[in-house]
């Protein structure tokens, strides 16, 4: 490790360090770069669930989880679900599906997902 890398490590905030660790974990788990997702293309995303919301809708419920990989975020939306066991803030997930763009945010509807244990 060179002097530049050591200085960079010492000047990083804890949030920046956590984001860097999360980016490395996402890449090792096989996740795509969330800042480079293309609409209408399949993607494999990995990251930590930041928020879980149930938007107020009168007809069909939809559970929305925002997943962050340290660089960017994507919304995972499960139509017809009010909750999913294990999907909660802080959980590391891997999800696959086709990307759509909803109000400028990359979104995957009804993704295949798995909860990845963290060591």
N, CA, C and O atoms as a GROMACS GRO file, in nm:
protein
  476
    1UNK      N    1   0.085  -0.117   0.000
    1UNK     CA    2   0.000   0.000   0.000
    1UNK      C    3   0.089   0.123   0.000
    1UNK      O    4   0.178   0.136   0.084
    2UNK      N    5   0.066   0.213  -0.093
    2UNK     CA    6   0.147   0.332  -0.105
    2UNK      C    7   0.104   0.442  -0.010
    2UNK      O    8   0.004   0.430   0.061
    3UNK      N    9   0.179   0.548  -0.011
    3UNK     CA   10   0.152   0.662   0.076
    3UNK      C   11   0.017   0.727   0.042
    3UNK      O   12  -0.056   0.767   0.133
    4UNK      N   13  -0.015   0.737  -0.087
    4UNK     CA   14  -0.142   0.798  -0.126
    4UNK      C   15  -0.262   0.721  -0.072
    4UNK      O   16  -0.357   0.779  -0.021
    5UNK      N   17  -0.254   0.588  -0.082
    5UNK     CA   18  -0.365   0.505  -0.034
    5UNK      C   19  -0.381   0.518   0.117
    5UNK      O   20  -0.493   0.523   0.168
    6UNK      N   21  -0.268   0.522   0.188
    6UNK     CA   22  -0.274   0.539   0.334
    6UNK      C   23  -0.334   0.673   0.372
    6UNK      O   24  -0.418   0.680   0.463
    7UNK      N   25  -0.292   0.780   0.304
    7UNK     CA   26  -0.348   0.913   0.333
    7UNK      C   27  -0.497   0.917   0.303
    7UNK      O   28  -0.575   0.976   0.378
    8UNK      N   29  -0.536   0.854   0.192
    8UNK     CA   30  -0.679   0.852   0.156
    8UNK      C   31  -0.758   0.777   0.263
    8UNK      O   32  -0.868   0.819   0.300
    9UNK      N   33  -0.704   0.666   0.312
    9UNK     CA   34  -0.772   0.589   0.415
    9UNK      C   35  -0.787   0.668   0.545
    9UNK      O   36  -0.890   0.659   0.612
   10UNK      N   37  -0.684   0.746   0.580
   10UNK     CA   38  -0.691   0.824   0.704
   10UNK      C   39  -0.787   0.941   0.695
   10UNK      O   40  -0.844   0.982   0.796
   11UNK      N   41  -0.805   0.996   0.576
   11UNK     CA   42  -0.892   1.113   0.561
   11UNK      C   43  -1.036   1.077   0.530
   11UNK      O   44  -1.121   1.166   0.524
   12UNK      N   45  -1.066   0.949   0.511
   12UNK     CA   46  -1.203   0.907   0.481
   12UNK      C   47  -1.290   0.915   0.605
   12UNK      O   48  -1.246   0.881   0.715
   13UNK      N   49  -1.413   0.959   0.588
   13UNK     CA   50  -1.508   0.955   0.698
   13UNK      C   51  -1.559   0.811   0.712
   13UNK      O   52  -1.536   0.728   0.625
   14UNK      N   53  -1.626   0.784   0.821
   14UNK     CA   54  -1.677   0.648   0.842
   14UNK      C   55  -1.783   0.612   0.738
   14UNK      O   56  -1.791   0.497   0.696
   15UNK      N   57  -1.863   0.710   0.696
   15UNK     CA   58  -1.965   0.684   0.594
   15UNK      C   59  -1.900   0.649   0.460
   15UNK      O   60  -1.948   0.560   0.390
   16UNK      N   61  -1.792   0.720   0.425
   16UNK     CA   62  -1.722   0.690   0.300
   16UNK      C   63  -1.657   0.552   0.307
   16UNK      O   64  -1.656   0.479   0.208
   17UNK      N   65  -1.604   0.517   0.422
   17UNK     CA   66  -1.543   0.385   0.438
   17UNK      C   67  -1.649   0.275   0.426
   17UNK      O   68  -1.625   0.174   0.360
   18UNK      N   69  -1.765   0.293   0.489
   18UNK     CA   70  -1.873   0.195   0.479
   18UNK      C   71  -1.921   0.181   0.335
   18UNK      O   72  -1.950   0.070   0.290
   19UNK      N   73  -1.930   0.292   0.263
   19UNK     CA   74  -1.973   0.288   0.123
   19UNK      C   75  -1.873   0.210   0.038
   19UNK      O   76  -1.913   0.134  -0.050
   20UNK      N   77  -1.744   0.229   0.063
   20UNK     CA   78  -1.641   0.158  -0.012
   20UNK      C   79  -1.647   0.008   0.016
   20UNK      O   80  -1.635  -0.073  -0.076
   21UNK      N   81  -1.665  -0.029   0.141
   21UNK     CA   82  -1.676  -0.171   0.179
   21UNK      C   83  -1.799  -0.233   0.113
   21UNK      O   84  -1.794  -0.346   0.065
   22UNK      N   85  -1.910  -0.159   0.112
   22UNK     CA   86  -2.034  -0.208   0.050
   22UNK      C   87  -2.017  -0.225  -0.101
   22UNK      O   88  -2.069  -0.322  -0.157
   23UNK      N   89  -1.946  -0.134  -0.167
   23UNK     CA   90  -1.920  -0.147  -0.310
   23UNK      C   91  -1.840  -0.273  -0.340
   23UNK      O   92  -1.870  -0.345  -0.434
   24UNK      N   93  -1.738  -0.299  -0.259
   24UNK     CA   94  -1.656  -0.419  -0.279
   24UNK      C   95  -1.739  -0.546  -0.257
   24UNK      O   96  -1.727  -0.641  -0.334
   25UNK      N   97  -1.823  -0.546  -0.154
   25UNK     CA   98  -1.906  -0.662  -0.126
   25UNK      C   99  -2.006  -0.685  -0.239
   25UNK      O  100  -2.030  -0.799  -0.278
   26UNK      N  101  -2.064  -0.578  -0.290
   26UNK     CA  102  -2.160  -0.589  -0.400
   26UNK      C  103  -2.095  -0.650  -0.524
   26UNK      O  104  -2.154  -0.734  -0.590
   27UNK      N  105  -1.973  -0.606  -0.555
   27UNK     CA  106  -1.903  -0.660  -0.672
   27UNK      C  107  -1.866  -0.806  -0.653
   27UNK      O  108  -1.877  -0.886  -0.747
   28UNK      N  109  -1.822  -0.843  -0.533
   28UNK     CA  110  -1.784  -0.983  -0.509
   28UNK      C  111  -1.906  -1.076  -0.511
   28UNK      O  112  -1.892  -1.194  -0.540
   29UNK      N  113  -2.023  -1.023  -0.480
   29UNK     CA  114  -2.146  -1.104  -0.482
   29UNK      C  115  -2.207  -1.111  -0.622
   29UNK      O  116  -2.308  -1.178  -0.642
   30UNK      N  117  -2.147  -1.042  -0.720
   30UNK     CA  118  -2.194  -1.049  -0.857
   30UNK      C  119  -2.290  -0.940  -0.899
   30UNK      O  120  -2.359  -0.954  -1.000
   31UNK      N  121  -2.295  -0.832  -0.823
   31UNK     CA  122  -2.387  -0.724  -0.855
   31UNK      C  123  -2.336  -0.632  -0.965
   31UNK      O  124  -2.216  -0.609  -0.978
   32UNK      N  125  -2.429  -0.578  -1.043
   32UNK     CA  126  -2.396  -0.479  -1.145
   32UNK      C  127  -2.378  -0.343  -1.079
   32UNK      O  128  -2.424  -0.320  -0.967
   33UNK      N  129  -2.312  -0.252  -1.149
   33UNK     CA  130  -2.295  -0.115  -1.102
   33UNK      C  131  -2.430  -0.045  -1.110
   33UNK      O  132  -2.486  -0.032  -1.219
   34UNK      N  133  -2.484   0.000  -0.997
   34UNK     CA  134  -2.617   0.060  -0.995
   34UNK      C  135  -2.623   0.196  -1.064
   34UNK      O  136  -2.731   0.242  -1.099
   35UNK      N  137  -2.509   0.260  -1.083
   35UNK     CA  138  -2.509   0.389  -1.152
   35UNK      C  139  -2.512   0.371  -1.304
   35UNK      O  140  -2.528   0.469  -1.377
   36UNK      N  141  -2.497   0.247  -1.352
   36UNK     CA  142  -2.492   0.222  -1.496
   36UNK      C  143  -2.605   0.130  -1.544
   36UNK      O  144  -2.593   0.067  -1.649
   37UNK      N  145  -2.714   0.122  -1.469
   37UNK     CA  146  -2.826   0.036  -1.510
   37UNK      C  147  -2.899   0.098  -1.629
   37UNK      O  148  -2.928   0.218  -1.629
   38UNK      N  149  -2.928   0.016  -1.728
   38UNK     CA  150  -2.996   0.064  -1.848
   38UNK      C  151  -3.141   0.017  -1.847
   38UNK      O  152  -3.166  -0.101  -1.822
   39UNK      N  153  -3.236   0.107  -1.875
   39UNK     CA  154  -3.376   0.066  -1.880
   39UNK      C  155  -3.399  -0.043  -1.984
   39UNK      O  156  -3.336  -0.046  -2.089
   40UNK      N  157  -3.491  -0.133  -1.952
   40UNK     CA  158  -3.533  -0.245  -2.038
   40UNK      C  159  -3.425  -0.352  -2.055
   40UNK      O  160  -3.434  -0.434  -2.146
   41UNK      N  161  -3.325  -0.352  -1.970
   41UNK     CA  162  -3.222  -0.455  -1.974
   41UNK      C  163  -3.223  -0.533  -1.843
   41UNK      O  164  -3.251  -0.476  -1.737
   42UNK      N  165  -3.192  -0.663  -1.848
   42UNK     CA  166  -3.186  -0.741  -1.724
   42UNK      C  167  -3.065  -0.699  -1.640
   42UNK      O  168  -2.962  -0.657  -1.694
   43UNK      N  169  -3.079  -0.711  -1.509
   43UNK     CA  170  -2.970  -0.673  -1.419
   43UNK      C  171  -2.971  -0.762  -1.296
   43UNK      O  172  -3.073  -0.817  -1.256
   44UNK      N  173  -2.853  -0.774  -1.238
   44UNK     CA  174  -2.836  -0.840  -1.108
   44UNK      C  175  -2.784  -0.732  -1.015
   44UNK      O  176  -2.675  -0.679  -1.037
   45UNK      N  177  -2.859  -0.699  -0.913
   45UNK     CA  178  -2.820  -0.593  -0.821
   45UNK      C  179  -2.796  -0.651  -0.682
   45UNK      O  180  -2.868  -0.740  -0.637
   46UNK      N  181  -2.695  -0.598  -0.616
   46UNK     CA  182  -2.663  -0.638  -0.479
   46UNK      C  183  -2.645  -0.512  -0.396
   46UNK      O  184  -2.589  -0.413  -0.443
   47UNK      N  185  -2.691  -0.518  -0.273
   47UNK     CA  186  -2.672  -0.404  -0.185
   47UNK      C  187  -2.752  -0.418  -0.058
   47UNK      O  188  -2.818  -0.518  -0.034
   48UNK      N  189  -2.744  -0.314   0.022
   48UNK     CA  190  -2.813  -0.310   0.150
   48UNK      C  191  -2.946  -0.238   0.134
   48UNK      O  192  -2.955  -0.134   0.069
   49UNK      N  193  -3.049  -0.294   0.195
   49UNK     CA  194  -3.180  -0.229   0.194
   49UNK      C  195  -3.172  -0.106   0.284
   49UNK      O  196  -3.139  -0.116   0.402
   50UNK      N  197  -3.201   0.010   0.226
   50UNK     CA  198  -3.200   0.135   0.303
   50UNK      C  199  -3.336   0.162   0.365
   50UNK      O  200  -3.347   0.189   0.485
   51UNK      N  201  -3.440   0.155   0.282
   51UNK     CA  202  -3.575   0.183   0.331
   51UNK      C  203  -3.673   0.082   0.274
   51UNK      O  204  -3.652   0.027   0.166
   52UNK      N  205  -3.779   0.058   0.348
   52UNK     CA  206  -3.888  -0.025   0.301
   52UNK      C  207  -4.016   0.055   0.323
   52UNK      O  208  -4.045   0.098   0.434
   53UNK      N  209  -4.092   0.076   0.215
   53UNK     CA  210  -4.214   0.155   0.225
   53UNK      C  211  -4.331   0.082   0.161
   53UNK      O  212  -4.313  -0.005   0.075
   54UNK      N  213  -4.448   0.117   0.204
   54UNK     CA  214  -4.572   0.067   0.147
   54UNK      C  215  -4.651   0.190   0.103
   54UNK      O  216  -4.724   0.249   0.183
   55UNK      N  217  -4.636   0.230  -0.026
   55UNK     CA  218  -4.702   0.352  -0.072
   55UNK      C  219  -4.854   0.342  -0.056
   55UNK      O  220  -4.912   0.235  -0.076
   56UNK      N  221  -4.918   0.452  -0.020
   56UNK     CA  222  -5.063   0.448  -0.004
   56UNK      C  223  -5.132   0.435  -0.140
   56UNK      O  224  -5.131   0.528  -0.221
   57UNK      N  225  -5.191   0.321  -0.163
   57UNK     CA  226  -5.266   0.295  -0.285
   57UNK      C  227  -5.401   0.240  -0.244
   57UNK      O  228  -5.411   0.170  -0.143
   58UNK      N  229  -5.502   0.270  -0.318
   58UNK     CA  230  -5.635   0.221  -0.283
   58UNK      C  231  -5.664   0.085  -0.343
   58UNK      O  232  -5.745   0.010  -0.288
   59UNK      N  233  -5.600   0.053  -0.454
   59UNK     CA  234  -5.635  -0.073  -0.521
   59UNK      C  235  -5.540  -0.187  -0.486
   59UNK      O  236  -5.580  -0.280  -0.416
   60UNK      N  237  -5.418  -0.183  -0.534
   60UNK     CA  238  -5.326  -0.294  -0.518
   60UNK      C  239  -5.208  -0.251  -0.429
   60UNK      O  240  -5.147  -0.148  -0.455
   61UNK      N  241  -5.176  -0.328  -0.326
   61UNK     CA  242  -5.060  -0.292  -0.244
   61UNK      C  243  -4.930  -0.317  -0.320
   61UNK      O  244  -4.924  -0.402  -0.409
   62UNK      N  245  -4.828  -0.244  -0.285
   62UNK     CA  246  -4.696  -0.260  -0.346
   62UNK      C  247  -4.590  -0.229  -0.242
   62UNK      O  248  -4.589  -0.121  -0.184
   63UNK      N  249  -4.502  -0.324  -0.218
   63UNK     CA  250  -4.392  -0.306  -0.123
   63UNK      C  251  -4.271  -0.255  -0.200
   63UNK      O  252  -4.232  -0.314  -0.301
   64UNK      N  253  -4.211  -0.146  -0.153
   64UNK     CA  254  -4.096  -0.085  -0.220
   64UNK      C  255  -3.976  -0.087  -0.126
   64UNK      O  256  -3.984  -0.038  -0.013
   65UNK      N  257  -3.864  -0.145  -0.173
   65UNK     CA  258  -3.740  -0.146  -0.096
   65UNK      C  259  -3.633  -0.074  -0.176
   65UNK      O  260  -3.608  -0.109  -0.292
   66UNK      N  261  -3.571   0.026  -0.115
   66UNK     CA  262  -3.460   0.096  -0.180
   66UNK      C  263  -3.332   0.023  -0.144
   66UNK      O  264  -3.300   0.006  -0.027
   67UNK      N  265  -3.257  -0.020  -0.246
   67UNK     CA  266  -3.132  -0.093  -0.226
   67UNK      C  267  -3.017  -0.004  -0.269
   67UNK      O  268  -3.020   0.055  -0.377
   68UNK      N  269  -2.916   0.006  -0.183
   68UNK     CA  270  -2.800   0.093  -0.206
   68UNK      C  271  -2.674   0.008  -0.206
   68UNK      O  272  -2.657  -0.078  -0.120
   69UNK      N  273  -2.585   0.031  -0.303
   69UNK     CA  274  -2.461  -0.047  -0.312
   69UNK      C  275  -2.337   0.034  -0.277
   69UNK      O  276  -2.225  -0.008  -0.306
   70UNK      N  277  -2.356   0.150  -0.217
   70UNK     CA  278  -2.242   0.235  -0.181
   70UNK      C  279  -2.214   0.341  -0.284
   70UNK      O  280  -2.144   0.438  -0.257
   71UNK      N  281  -2.270   0.324  -0.404
   71UNK     CA  282  -2.249   0.418  -0.514
   71UNK      C  283  -2.381   0.473  -0.566
   71UNK      O  284  -2.394   0.593  -0.591
   72UNK      N  285  -2.479   0.386  -0.582
   72UNK     CA  286  -2.608   0.425  -0.635
   72UNK      C  287  -2.718   0.342  -0.572
   72UNK      O  288  -2.692   0.255  -0.489
   73UNK      N  289  -2.842   0.370  -0.612
   73UNK     CA  290  -2.953   0.296  -0.554
   73UNK      C  291  -3.054   0.257  -0.662
   73UNK      O  292  -3.057   0.314  -0.771
   74UNK      N  293  -3.134   0.157  -0.627
   74UNK     CA  294  -3.238   0.106  -0.715
   74UNK      C  295  -3.357   0.071  -0.626
   74UNK      O  296  -3.340   0.028  -0.512
   75UNK      N  297  -3.478   0.088  -0.679
   75UNK     CA  298  -3.597   0.047  -0.606
   75UNK      C  299  -3.641  -0.091  -0.652
   75UNK      O  300  -3.649  -0.119  -0.772
   76UNK      N  301  -3.668  -0.178  -0.556
   76UNK     CA  302  -3.726  -0.309  -0.584
   76UNK      C  303  -3.872  -0.301  -0.542
   76UNK      O  304  -3.903  -0.266  -0.428
   77UNK      N  305  -3.964  -0.334  -0.634
   77UNK     CA  306  -4.106  -0.322  -0.607
   77UNK      C  307  -4.173  -0.458  -0.624
   77UNK      O  308  -4.163  -0.520  -0.729
   78UNK      N  309  -4.242  -0.501  -0.519
   78UNK     CA  310  -4.319  -0.625  -0.526
   78UNK      C  311  -4.466  -0.587  -0.525
   78UNK      O  312  -4.519  -0.538  -0.425
   79UNK      N  313  -4.532  -0.610  -0.638
   79UNK     CA  314  -4.674  -0.577  -0.653
   79UNK      C  315  -4.756  -0.683  -0.580
   79UNK      O  316  -4.730  -0.803  -0.592
   80UNK      N  317  -4.855  -0.638  -0.504
   80UNK     CA  318  -4.944  -0.730  -0.435
   80UNK      C  319  -4.892  -0.778  -0.301
   80UNK      O  320  -4.953  -0.866  -0.241
   81UNK      N  321  -4.783  -0.722  -0.253
   81UNK     CA  322  -4.725  -0.764  -0.124
   81UNK      C  323  -4.729  -0.648  -0.027
   81UNK      O  324  -4.703  -0.533  -0.064
   82UNK      N  325  -4.760  -0.677   0.096
   82UNK     CA  326  -4.755  -0.576   0.202
   82UNK      C  327  -4.630  -0.590   0.287
   82UNK      O  328  -4.586  -0.494   0.350
   83UNK      N  329  -4.572  -0.709   0.289
   83UNK     CA  330  -4.448  -0.731   0.361
   83UNK      C  331  -4.382  -0.858   0.307
   83UNK      O  332  -4.448  -0.944   0.249
   84UNK      N  333  -4.252  -0.867   0.328
   84UNK     CA  334  -4.175  -0.986   0.293
   84UNK      C  335  -4.082  -1.012   0.410
   84UNK      O  336  -4.006  -0.924   0.451
   85UNK      N  337  -4.089  -1.132   0.465
   85UNK     CA  338  -4.004  -1.166   0.578
   85UNK      C  339  -3.857  -1.153   0.541
   85UNK      O  340  -3.813  -1.205   0.438
   86UNK      N  341  -3.782  -1.083   0.624
   86UNK     CA  342  -3.639  -1.066   0.600
   86UNK      C  343  -3.602  -0.941   0.523
   86UNK      O  344  -3.487  -0.897   0.530
   87UNK      N  345  -3.695  -0.884   0.449
   87UNK     CA  346  -3.666  -0.760   0.375
   87UNK      C  347  -3.693  -0.644   0.470
   87UNK      O  348  -3.807  -0.603   0.491
   88UNK      N  349  -3.585  -0.592   0.525
   88UNK     CA  350  -3.593  -0.481   0.620
   88UNK      C  351  -3.465  -0.400   0.610
   88UNK      O  352  -3.365  -0.449   0.557
   89UNK      N  353  -3.465  -0.277   0.658
   89UNK     CA  354  -3.344  -0.195   0.650
   89UNK      C  355  -3.222  -0.264   0.712
   89UNK      O  356  -3.230  -0.319   0.822
   90UNK      N  357  -3.110  -0.259   0.640
   90UNK     CA  358  -2.988  -0.321   0.688
   90UNK      C  359  -2.960  -0.458   0.630
   90UNK      O  360  -2.850  -0.510   0.647
   91UNK      N  361  -3.058  -0.519   0.563
   91UNK     CA  362  -3.042  -0.652   0.506
   91UNK      C  363  -2.968  -0.642   0.373
   91UNK      O  364  -3.000  -0.555   0.291
   92UNK      N  365  -2.871  -0.730   0.351
   92UNK     CA  366  -2.799  -0.735   0.223
   92UNK      C  367  -2.872  -0.832   0.131
   92UNK      O  368  -2.893  -0.948   0.167
   93UNK      N  369  -2.912  -0.786   0.012
   93UNK     CA  370  -2.988  -0.869  -0.082
   93UNK      C  371  -2.923  -0.872  -0.219
   93UNK      O  372  -2.847  -0.782  -0.256
   94UNK      N  373  -2.954  -0.978  -0.293
   94UNK     CA  374  -2.918  -0.989  -0.435
   94UNK      C  375  -3.050  -1.008  -0.508
   94UNK      O  376  -3.128  -1.096  -0.472
   95UNK      N  377  -3.075  -0.927  -0.610
   95UNK     CA  378  -3.201  -0.935  -0.684
   95UNK      C  379  -3.175  -0.931  -0.833
   95UNK      O  380  -3.081  -0.866  -0.881
   96UNK      N  381  -3.260  -1.002  -0.906
   96UNK     CA  382  -3.248  -1.007  -1.053
   96UNK      C  383  -3.382  -0.971  -1.114
   96UNK      O  384  -3.488  -1.009  -1.065
   97UNK      N  385  -3.374  -0.896  -1.224
   97UNK     CA  386  -3.495  -0.860  -1.296
   97UNK      C  387  -3.464  -0.760  -1.405
   97UNK      O  388  -3.348  -0.725  -1.428
   98UNK      N  389  -3.569  -0.715  -1.472
   98UNK     CA  390  -3.555  -0.619  -1.581
   98UNK      C  391  -3.576  -0.478  -1.526
   98UNK      O  392  -3.671  -0.453  -1.452
   99UNK      N  393  -3.487  -0.390  -1.563
   99UNK     CA  394  -3.488  -0.253  -1.510
   99UNK      C  395  -3.587  -0.166  -1.586
   99UNK      O  396  -3.594  -0.168  -1.709
  100UNK      N  397  -3.663  -0.090  -1.510
  100UNK     CA  398  -3.751   0.013  -1.566
  100UNK      C  399  -3.711   0.145  -1.499
  100UNK      O  400  -3.650   0.144  -1.392
  101UNK      N  401  -3.744   0.254  -1.561
  101UNK     CA  402  -3.715   0.383  -1.499
  101UNK      C  403  -3.847   0.448  -1.461
  101UNK      O  404  -3.930   0.479  -1.547
  102UNK      N  405  -3.867   0.470  -1.332
  102UNK     CA  406  -3.990   0.529  -1.280
  102UNK      C  407  -3.953   0.661  -1.212
  102UNK      O  408  -3.884   0.662  -1.110
  103UNK      N  409  -4.000   0.769  -1.270
  103UNK     CA  410  -3.971   0.904  -1.219
  103UNK      C  411  -3.821   0.927  -1.203
  103UNK      O  412  -3.778   0.989  -1.106
  104UNK      N  413  -3.743   0.878  -1.298
  104UNK     CA  414  -3.600   0.898  -1.298
  104UNK      C  415  -3.520   0.805  -1.209
  104UNK      O  416  -3.399   0.819  -1.197
  105UNK      N  417  -3.588   0.710  -1.145
  105UNK     CA  418  -3.520   0.616  -1.054
  105UNK      C  419  -3.523   0.476  -1.115
  105UNK      O  420  -3.629   0.429  -1.154
  106UNK      N  421  -3.408   0.408  -1.124
  106UNK     CA  422  -3.409   0.271  -1.173
  106UNK      C  423  -3.493   0.184  -1.079
  106UNK      O  424  -3.478   0.190  -0.957
  107UNK      N  425  -3.581   0.104  -1.138
  107UNK     CA  426  -3.675   0.024  -1.061
  107UNK      C  427  -3.685  -0.115  -1.122
  107UNK      O  428  -3.685  -0.130  -1.244
  108UNK      N  429  -3.693  -0.216  -1.037
  108UNK     CA  430  -3.716  -0.353  -1.082
  108UNK      C  431  -3.844  -0.401  -1.017
  108UNK      O  432  -3.856  -0.403  -0.895
  109UNK      N  433  -3.941  -0.440  -1.100
  109UNK     CA  434  -4.068  -0.488  -1.050
  109UNK      C  435  -4.065  -0.640  -1.032
  109UNK      O  436  -4.016  -0.712  -1.119
  110UNK      N  437  -4.118  -0.687  -0.921
  110UNK     CA  438  -4.129  -0.829  -0.887
  110UNK      C  439  -3.998  -0.905  -0.914
  110UNK      O  440  -3.997  -1.002  -0.990
  111UNK      N  441  -3.888  -0.860  -0.852
  111UNK     CA  442  -3.759  -0.925  -0.878
  111UNK      C  443  -3.749  -1.061  -0.809
  111UNK      O  444  -3.814  -1.086  -0.707
  112UNK      N  445  -3.668  -1.147  -0.866
  112UNK     CA  446  -3.626  -1.268  -0.797
  112UNK      C  447  -3.518  -1.221  -0.700
  112UNK      O  448  -3.428  -1.147  -0.740
  113UNK      N  449  -3.524  -1.262  -0.575
  113UNK     CA  450  -3.430  -1.210  -0.478
  113UNK      C  451  -3.383  -1.318  -0.383
  113UNK      O  452  -3.447  -1.422  -0.367
  114UNK      N  453  -3.270  -1.291  -0.321
  114UNK     CA  454  -3.221  -1.377  -0.214
  114UNK      C  455  -3.153  -1.289  -0.110
  114UNK      O  456  -3.088  -1.190  -0.144
  115UNK      N  457  -3.169  -1.326   0.014
  115UNK     CA  458  -3.104  -1.255   0.122
  115UNK      C  459  -2.966  -1.317   0.141
  115UNK      O  460  -2.953  -1.438   0.161
  116UNK      N  461  -2.863  -1.234   0.135
  116UNK     CA  462  -2.725  -1.282   0.143
  116UNK      C  463  -2.674  -1.259   0.285
  116UNK      O  464  -2.675  -1.145   0.333
  117UNK      N  465  -2.629  -1.365   0.352
  117UNK     CA  466  -2.575  -1.346   0.486
  117UNK      C  467  -2.443  -1.270   0.481
  117UNK      O  468  -2.360  -1.294   0.393
  118UNK      N  469  -2.423  -1.179   0.575
  118UNK     CA  470  -2.298  -1.105   0.581
  118UNK      C  471  -2.213  -1.159   0.694
  118UNK      O  472  -2.264  -1.196   0.800
  119UNK      N  473  -2.085  -1.164   0.670
  119UNK     CA  474  -1.995  -1.222   0.771
  119UNK      C  475  -1.947  -1.119   0.869
  119UNK      O  476  -1.871  -1.151   0.960
   0.00000   0.00000   0.00000
